[in-house]
Amino acid sequence: MISLLKIYITSGVKHHYKDETNRRIMVVNLFSAVGVIITFFLGIRALIGLEFPLAAILLTASAVFALSQRIQIQFGTRRSRTVSITLLITCLMVLMFLLLITGGKDNTGPLWIYLVPPVTMFFAGFTRGLLALLLFTIACTLLFFVFDESLLIAPYTYAFKSRLLYSFLTVTFLSAFYEYSRQKSYDIALDLSEQFEQQANHDHLTKLVNRRGAQTALEREYARVQRGDKRFSIAIADIDRFKSINDTYGHEAGDDVLRKVSLIFSERLRKQDILARWGGEEFMFIFPETTAAEATQVLEELREILSFSPIAIEDSEIHITSSFGVCEVTSAVSLADGIRRADISLYRAKESGRNRVTVFTAS
């Protein structure tokens, strides 16, 4: 029984959804289940008691609650979730409005009205929830004090109606305050999480993706290669004689060179290409759906631009060059082998005189 309930509540939850989205899906499932059970039970009891109008209202509400959950699960899109939530809130408000008109069982129907503020605020959010509750309050006020003689079936005293609205507004205010605070706390936590994620996957000096972020991107591209007949290329670049720059001008100047070189590289790449600081003075290029020949053409352009772009250091300008090692990755090449082959190609480029692009060959 518990396992079945868990399956029902988690229906529609996806691992790639945000936590907030999955939480709302589960709450919709849970609320729909509770709404179906309560309204169905009360509807049957009203039917047995020959209270046919009340029974019709409750059983219809039970069916709508069930329908709202099915819409969310059946389509599994953001639009369907919005429709499901709108249907659920509308059903709840209409049900409450009808209970106010009829009075429900022994005029106890109005007691259920306090469900409306917290449920509406949670599902609709602060702004839309507040607007929906404002319209609902206006409708209730008109029902009680303008159209009471023509619409109200149940007899209520003026004191009861006024105090019901005052207490409802109080619960609405508290629910709105709680939802506003909760949303603000969630936004702050999400912002901090994104900042930590940014720091964890990016290099603080060059602002490029770091080795960890590059590894994630490599795994993502390799997964795409395995799913279909595709390929991508990896290139590792190394600034030539970088140690001499540090020894001559100091480490601060070396850091400045790294920043300027990374800017030259990144400004001339396609949007889908990824540039990462692989470590020290090494950079990694990831070219999605690109052959080694196509990647080599891009890297040759970068190599020439860098070699002919003097970089200012202190009161002088120096020319920087870089060597590149390229490897094409297919489903027949493991990711680790692809990185290793790009590294081997870089070593061959350095051994061949530097300032060149070398593509991996088995020989």
C-alpha positions as CSV (number, residue, x, y, z in Angstrom):
1,M,0.0,0.0,0.0
2,I,2.8,2.4,0.9
3,S,4.7,1.6,-2.2
4,L,1.6,2.2,-4.4
5,L,1.1,5.6,-2.7
6,K,4.7,6.5,-3.3
7,I,4.4,5.6,-7.0
8,Y,1.3,7.7,-7.3
9,I,2.8,10.7,-5.5
10,T,6.0,10.6,-7.6
11,S,4.2,10.1,-10.9
12,G,5.5,12.6,-13.4
13,V,8.7,13.4,-11.5
14,K,11.8,13.5,-13.7
15,H,15.4,13.7,-12.6
16,H,16.2,16.4,-15.1
17,Y,13.5,18.7,-13.7
18,K,14.3,21.4,-11.2
19,D,13.7,20.5,-7.5
20,E,11.0,23.1,-7.3
21,T,9.2,21.6,-10.3
22,N,9.3,18.1,-9.0
23,R,8.1,19.3,-5.6
24,R,5.1,21.0,-7.2
25,I,4.3,17.9,-9.2
26,M,4.3,15.7,-6.1
27,V,2.2,18.2,-4.2
28,V,-0.4,18.3,-7.0
29,N,-0.5,14.5,-7.0
30,L,-1.0,14.4,-3.2
31,F,-3.5,17.2,-3.1
32,S,-5.5,15.7,-6.0
33,A,-5.5,12.3,-4.2
34,V,-6.7,13.9,-0.9
35,G,-9.3,16.0,-2.8
36,V,-10.6,13.0,-4.7
37,I,-11.0,10.9,-1.5
38,I,-12.6,13.6,0.7
39,T,-15.0,15.0,-1.9
40,F,-15.9,11.5,-3.1
41,F,-16.6,10.3,0.4
42,L,-18.6,13.4,1.3
43,G,-20.5,13.2,-2.0
44,I,-21.5,9.6,-1.4
45,R,-22.7,10.5,2.1
46,A,-24.7,13.4,0.7
47,L,-26.2,11.0,-1.9
48,I,-27.2,8.5,0.8
49,G,-28.7,11.4,2.8
50,L,-30.8,12.4,-0.4
51,E,-29.0,15.7,-0.6
52,F,-28.8,15.5,-4.3
53,P,-27.5,19.1,-5.2
54,L,-24.7,18.8,-2.6
55,A,-23.8,15.3,-3.8
56,A,-23.6,16.5,-7.4
57,I,-21.3,19.3,-6.5
58,L,-19.0,17.1,-4.4
59,L,-18.8,14.2,-6.9
60,T,-18.2,16.6,-9.8
61,A,-15.3,18.2,-7.8
62,S,-13.9,14.7,-7.1
63,A,-13.9,14.0,-10.9
64,V,-12.2,17.4,-11.6
65,F,-9.5,16.8,-9.0
66,A,-8.7,13.4,-10.6
67,L,-8.7,15.0,-14.0
68,S,-6.2,17.7,-13.0
69,Q,-3.7,15.0,-11.9
70,R,-4.2,13.0,-15.1
71,I,-3.5,16.0,-17.3
72,Q,-0.2,16.7,-15.5
73,I,0.9,13.0,-15.9
74,Q,-0.5,12.4,-19.4
75,F,1.3,15.2,-21.2
76,G,4.3,16.0,-18.9
77,T,4.9,19.5,-20.2
78,R,5.1,22.9,-18.5
79,R,1.9,23.9,-20.3
80,S,0.1,20.8,-19.0
81,R,1.3,21.4,-15.5
82,T,0.0,25.0,-15.7
83,V,-3.4,23.7,-16.9
84,S,-3.5,21.1,-14.2
85,I,-2.7,23.7,-11.4
86,T,-5.2,26.2,-12.9
87,L,-7.9,23.5,-13.1
88,L,-7.2,22.4,-9.5
89,I,-7.3,26.0,-8.0
90,T,-10.4,26.9,-10.1
91,C,-12.2,23.7,-9.0
92,L,-11.3,24.4,-5.3
93,M,-12.6,28.0,-5.5
94,V,-15.8,27.1,-7.3
95,L,-16.4,24.3,-4.8
96,M,-15.9,26.7,-1.9
97,F,-18.2,29.3,-3.6
98,L,-20.9,26.7,-4.0
99,L,-20.6,25.5,-0.5
100,L,-21.0,29.2,0.7
101,I,-24.2,29.4,-1.4
102,T,-25.7,26.1,-0.2
103,G,-24.1,26.0,3.3
104,G,-23.1,22.4,2.9
105,K,-24.0,19.9,5.6
106,D,-25.7,21.8,8.5
107,N,-24.2,25.1,7.2
108,T,-20.7,23.9,7.9
109,G,-19.6,24.3,4.3
110,P,-18.0,27.8,4.9
111,L,-15.4,26.2,7.2
112,W,-13.6,24.7,4.2
113,I,-12.9,28.1,2.9
114,Y,-9.6,28.3,4.8
115,L,-8.1,25.8,2.5
116,V,-8.1,28.2,-0.4
117,P,-5.3,30.7,0.6
118,P,-2.5,28.3,1.3
119,V,-3.3,26.0,-1.6
120,T,-3.7,28.9,-4.1
121,M,-0.5,30.6,-2.9
122,F,1.6,27.4,-3.1
123,F,0.4,26.4,-6.6
124,A,0.0,29.8,-8.2
125,G,2.9,31.6,-6.6
126,F,2.9,35.0,-4.8
127,T,1.8,37.4,-7.5
128,R,-0.8,35.2,-9.4
129,G,-2.0,33.7,-6.1
130,L,-2.6,37.1,-4.6
131,L,-4.5,38.2,-7.7
132,A,-6.6,35.0,-7.7
133,L,-7.4,35.4,-3.9
134,L,-8.3,39.0,-4.4
135,L,-10.8,38.1,-7.1
136,F,-12.2,35.3,-4.9
137,T,-12.6,37.6,-1.9
138,I,-14.4,40.2,-4.1
139,A,-16.7,37.5,-5.3
140,C,-17.4,36.3,-1.8
141,T,-18.1,39.8,-0.6
142,L,-20.5,40.5,-3.4
143,L,-22.2,37.1,-2.6
144,F,-22.6,37.9,1.1
145,F,-23.5,41.6,1.0
146,V,-24.9,42.4,-2.5
147,F,-26.5,39.3,-4.0
148,D,-27.3,37.5,-0.7
149,E,-31.0,37.6,-1.1
150,S,-31.0,36.3,-4.7
151,L,-28.2,33.8,-4.5
152,L,-27.7,32.6,-1.0
153,I,-29.6,29.4,-0.1
154,A,-28.1,29.0,3.4
155,P,-29.0,31.5,6.1
156,Y,-26.1,33.4,7.6
157,T,-26.1,36.2,10.1
158,Y,-24.3,39.5,9.3
159,A,-21.8,38.8,12.1
160,F,-20.9,35.4,10.8
161,K,-20.4,36.7,7.2
162,S,-18.3,39.6,8.2
163,R,-16.1,37.6,10.6
164,L,-15.7,34.8,8.0
165,L,-14.3,37.3,5.5
166,Y,-12.1,39.0,8.1
167,S,-10.6,35.7,9.2
168,F,-10.3,34.6,5.5
169,L,-8.3,37.8,4.8
170,T,-6.1,37.2,7.8
171,V,-5.3,33.6,6.5
172,T,-4.7,35.1,3.1
173,F,-2.3,37.7,4.4
174,L,-0.3,35.0,6.4
175,S,-0.3,32.7,3.4
176,A,1.0,35.4,1.1
177,F,3.7,36.4,3.6
178,Y,4.8,32.8,4.0
179,E,4.9,32.3,0.2
180,Y,6.7,35.5,-0.4
181,S,9.3,34.6,2.2
182,R,9.6,31.1,0.9
183,Q,10.1,32.2,-2.7
184,K,12.7,34.8,-1.7
185,S,14.6,32.2,0.3
186,Y,14.4,29.8,-2.6
187,D,15.7,32.4,-5.0
188,I,18.6,33.3,-2.7
189,A,19.5,29.6,-2.3
190,L,19.3,29.0,-6.1
191,D,21.5,32.1,-6.7
192,L,24.1,30.9,-4.2
193,S,24.0,27.4,-5.8
194,E,24.5,28.8,-9.2
195,Q,27.4,30.9,-7.9
196,F,29.0,27.9,-6.3
197,E,28.5,25.9,-9.5
198,Q,30.1,28.7,-11.5
199,Q,33.1,28.8,-9.2
200,A,33.4,25.0,-9.2
201,N,33.4,24.7,-13.0
202,H,35.3,27.9,-14.0
203,D,38.8,29.1,-13.7
204,H,39.1,32.2,-11.5
205,L,41.9,33.7,-13.6
206,T,40.7,33.4,-17.2
207,K,37.0,33.0,-16.4
208,L,37.1,30.0,-18.8
209,V,35.7,26.6,-18.0
210,N,38.2,24.7,-15.8
211,R,39.4,21.1,-16.1
212,R,36.3,19.9,-14.1
213,G,33.9,21.7,-16.4
214,A,35.8,20.6,-19.5
215,Q,35.5,17.0,-18.3
216,T,31.8,17.4,-17.9
217,A,31.5,18.8,-21.4
218,L,33.7,16.0,-22.9
219,E,31.5,13.4,-21.3
220,R,28.4,15.1,-22.7
221,E,29.8,15.2,-26.2
222,Y,31.0,11.6,-26.0
223,A,27.5,10.5,-24.9
224,R,26.1,12.2,-28.1
225,V,28.7,10.3,-30.1
226,Q,27.7,7.0,-28.7
227,R,24.0,7.7,-29.3
228,G,24.5,8.3,-33.0
229,D,26.9,8.3,-35.9
230,K,28.6,11.5,-34.9
231,R,32.1,12.8,-34.0
232,F,33.8,15.7,-32.3
233,S,37.4,16.9,-32.0
234,I,39.6,17.7,-29.1
235,A,42.6,20.0,-29.2
236,I,45.1,20.8,-26.4
237,A,47.1,24.0,-26.7
238,D,50.2,25.0,-24.8
239,I,51.8,28.5,-24.7
240,D,55.3,28.1,-26.1
241,R,58.2,28.9,-23.6
242,F,55.7,30.2,-21.0
243,K,58.2,29.5,-18.2
244,S,60.6,32.0,-19.6
245,I,57.9,34.6,-19.5
246,N,57.3,34.0,-15.8
247,D,61.1,34.0,-15.1
248,T,61.7,37.2,-17.1
249,Y,58.6,39.3,-16.2
250,G,57.2,37.6,-13.1
251,H,54.1,35.5,-12.3
252,E,51.7,38.5,-12.4
253,A,52.8,39.2,-16.0
254,G,52.4,35.5,-16.7
255,D,48.8,35.6,-15.4
256,D,48.1,38.6,-17.6
257,V,49.4,36.7,-20.6
258,L,47.1,33.8,-19.8
259,R,44.1,36.2,-19.6
260,K,44.9,37.9,-22.9
261,V,45.6,34.6,-24.8
262,S,42.4,33.1,-23.5
263,L,40.5,36.2,-24.8
264,I,42.1,35.9,-28.2
265,F,41.2,32.3,-28.4
266,S,37.6,32.6,-27.1
267,E,36.7,35.6,-29.3
268,R,37.2,33.7,-32.5
269,L,35.4,30.4,-31.7
270,R,31.9,29.4,-32.7
271,K,29.2,29.6,-30.0
272,Q,29.0,25.8,-29.8
273,D,32.7,25.4,-29.3
274,I,34.1,25.2,-25.8
275,L,37.4,26.6,-24.6
276,A,38.8,25.5,-21.2
277,R,41.8,26.1,-19.1
278,W,43.1,22.6,-18.9
279,G,45.9,23.4,-16.4
280,G,48.9,25.8,-16.1
281,E,49.5,27.3,-19.5
282,E,47.5,24.6,-21.3
283,F,44.1,25.2,-22.9
284,M,41.6,22.6,-24.2
285,F,39.3,23.1,-27.2
286,I,36.2,21.0,-27.7
287,F,34.7,21.2,-31.2
288,P,31.2,19.5,-31.3
289,E,30.3,17.6,-34.6
290,T,33.6,18.7,-36.1
291,T,36.2,16.6,-37.9
292,A,40.0,16.9,-37.2
293,A,40.5,18.6,-40.5
294,E,37.8,21.3,-39.7
295,A,39.2,21.8,-36.2
296,T,42.7,22.2,-37.7
297,Q,41.6,24.9,-40.0
298,V,40.1,26.9,-37.1
299,L,43.2,26.3,-35.0
300,E,45.6,27.4,-37.7
301,E,43.7,30.7,-37.9
302,L,44.0,31.1,-34.1
303,R,47.7,30.2,-34.2
304,E,48.4,32.9,-36.8
305,I,46.3,35.5,-35.1
306,L,48.1,34.9,-31.8
307,S,51.6,34.9,-33.3
308,F,50.9,38.3,-35.1
309,S,49.2,39.9,-32.1
310,P,51.9,41.4,-29.8
311,I,50.9,41.4,-26.1
312,A,51.8,44.3,-23.9
313,I,53.7,43.5,-20.7
314,E,54.9,46.3,-18.6
315,D,56.6,48.8,-20.9
316,S,57.3,46.3,-23.7
317,E,55.4,44.1,-26.2
318,I,56.2,40.4,-26.8
319,H,55.0,38.0,-29.4
320,I,53.4,34.8,-28.0
321,T,53.1,31.6,-29.9
322,S,51.2,28.4,-29.1
323,S,51.4,24.7,-30.1
324,F,48.3,22.6,-30.7
325,G,47.6,18.9,-30.6
326,V,44.4,17.6,-32.3
327,C,42.5,14.4,-32.1
328,E,39.2,13.4,-33.7
329,V,36.9,11.3,-31.4
330,T,34.4,8.7,-32.7
331,S,32.5,5.9,-31.1
332,A,35.6,3.7,-31.8
333,V,37.8,5.9,-29.6
334,S,37.4,6.1,-25.9
335,L,37.3,9.5,-24.3
336,A,40.4,8.8,-22.3
337,D,42.2,7.7,-25.5
338,G,41.0,10.8,-27.2
339,I,42.5,13.1,-24.6
340,R,45.7,11.0,-24.5
341,R,46.0,11.3,-28.3
342,A,45.5,15.0,-28.3
343,D,48.3,15.3,-25.7
344,I,50.6,13.1,-27.8
345,S,49.9,15.4,-30.8
346,L,50.7,18.4,-28.7
347,Y,54.0,16.8,-27.7
348,R,54.8,16.1,-31.3
349,A,54.1,19.8,-32.2
350,K,56.5,20.9,-29.5
351,E,59.1,18.5,-30.6
352,S,58.7,19.7,-34.3
353,G,59.6,23.2,-33.5
354,R,56.5,24.7,-31.7
355,N,54.0,27.2,-33.1
356,R,52.2,24.6,-35.2
357,V,49.1,22.4,-35.2
358,T,49.6,18.7,-35.3
359,V,46.8,16.1,-35.9
360,F,47.1,12.7,-34.2
361,T,48.3,9.9,-36.4
362,A,48.9,6.3,-35.4
363,S,52.4,6.3,-36.7
